[in-house]
Amino acid sequence: MDDATEALRNAKRIAVVGLDSRTDRTAYQIASYLKDHGYTVVPVHRGRFPANEVLGEKAYESLRDVPGHIDLVDVFVRPGETDPVIDDAIAVGAGTVWLQLGITNEEGLERARKAGLIATQDRCAMVVHRDEIAAG
């Protein structure tokens, strides 16, 4: 099992960046799955569809606004928008940065690794949980 999968297995609190209240969106569906499987999900979203609450959890505009420790940051923003999210994850001392399927930023993840975070990209946390953690 790689470090990112192990980090997901051990995570308790996952900030989902790009999560809003639109139930037809992939971020919502994956966050709902994670919550259903025992994780505390913290919605983080700025932009056109802000919400005060998503999936029954208080929503925040930035990782820097989230109180307490974040074990894993699950990122659902365009690749070109990941640098500020990665920098925020580093700044708040998150344990892991996870760029969802189709999202890559090797330079950003290298910065995260140098800061001591576990980092992965182009992977779906729900699929990894379902196929490698829950099935295992």
URTAMO-V773493 format. One line per field, one symbol per residue. psi: psi as a letter, one per 20 degrees, with the letter a starting at -180 (. if undefined). Layout:
BEGIN
psi->???
END
This chain:
BEGIN
psi->prggghgggiqhoppopjpajoiiqggggghgggghkiqppopopqbhlqqhppkjqpqqhqhiipqrqogpooplrqhijhghgghggghikqhqpoprpipqnggghhggghjjqqprrlqohggggghhghh.
END
